């Protein structure tokens, strides 16, 4: 319980210290931002940062556009080069087969010569891995129902081997034979699905053989290995992590860097394995024979797929059938914009550091330029506190701040002069005030003396006046008084009147003396 109590106390103390620290930091930040040099620096840096941001945005926008256009150009060049290279291989095979066809045509009655021509064709063209010359059933009656002359390169490629079989079912049931026999036109087949599992995947050029009366009597099948095409296609890559693909008519991978996907998987089966829906859009466009590029999500990474249909060059005498293949280049976005993004990071970092250095430099320069203003501020504060003799030196600057300092110096000198005059006037006023105070006290004393004197004189005149008043009252009864009493009263009234007259004369003389003295002093 005691530990919990101390914990609560420590927690409250920590919160209080935290709030105090935050309040102190807030007040310090306000004090820092209230400085004139800081405000000017912030305004300058804000303006420069805004201009720099606009310039960087424009530069980076057009740079990104240029990088994207360059990537598109590279991909298109890669596609064109790949298609051209593959077509050169196919054209070489077609021409070699055509030459061999015309040479063997005169030896169709000799089955053994078919093996010779198969071997010669393989020897004459390094792209050809095998050659089969197959005829209709019972074409050579002495060779049984089916006859096919077939030679192919050994697994090591060092020798040409003669073989009696091809695939896991009779040749007259295989597509390389049935398709040209049905259409009567040369064609290229997709990699055969009915091969022996140990055989290497191939694509076959099929050329129908016509008899003397124009009937179809057989087919020449010339094999080109998919691995050889893969080496051609995969060697063409616009960047380190990009790769090329070749799709067959059903969307199967004829060429893919992942060997396990070749012929065993199509772009559509990837959707069943959780591929991004954008893959299907790209596959549909490629299968439709379109040209362009799309953005897809592959293994959690953004990529661009540039694609175009495989169109063979037009050559005189060449059959221009549509093979239905499509070539694509998978271009990771990081390969396209990786250097750009790194450059963007460097540019932003340099810009931020530059802005901070600019802010610091502006702060130092502006602070140095505003030192006279800071000095004048302190001087004005001291002058406002009563130090009117605060010395202000001459300014060596010829700008507005220097002029302000000189004018402030003149103002301080004028103010000090006026303050000195006011101090002297104040001393004089104090002296005169003291004189007036003394005169006032003297006047008050004189007034008191006058009042006392008047009071005394009034008291002295009161008795004669009262006596005269009494005598006058008695005179109202003159008919009852004796003549001698009247004479006595008249004498008393005369005497009291003389007393009053003397007192008034004396008061009049004192008044004249006082007026004379006051007139003299005035």
Secondary structure, DSSP 8 states (H G I E B T S, - for coil): -HHHHHHHHHHHHHHHHHHHHHHHHHHHHHHHHTSHHHHHHHHHHHHHHHHHHHHHHHHHHHHHHHHHHHHHHHHHHHHHHHHHHHHHHHHHHHHHHHHHHHHHGGGTT-HHHHHHHHHHHHHH-TT--EEEEEE-TTSSGGG-S--EEEEEE-TTSSSEEEES--SSS-GGGSHHHHHHHHH-S-EE----SSS-TTS--EEEEEEEEE-TTS-EEEEEEEEEEHHHHHHHHHH--SSSS-EEEEE-TTSBEEE-SSGGGBTT-BTTHHHHTT--HHHHHHHHHHHTT--EEEEEEETTEEEEEEEEE------TT--------EEEEEEEHHHHHHHHHHHHHHHHHHHHHHHHHHHHHHHHHHHHHTHHHHHHHHHHHHHHTT-TT---------SHHHHHHHHHHHHHHHHHHHHHHHHHHHHHHHHHHHHHHHHHHHHHHHHHHHHHHHHHHHHHHHHHHHHHHHHHHHHTTGGGS-HHHHHHHHHHHHHHHHHHHHHHHHHHHHHHHHHHHHHHH-
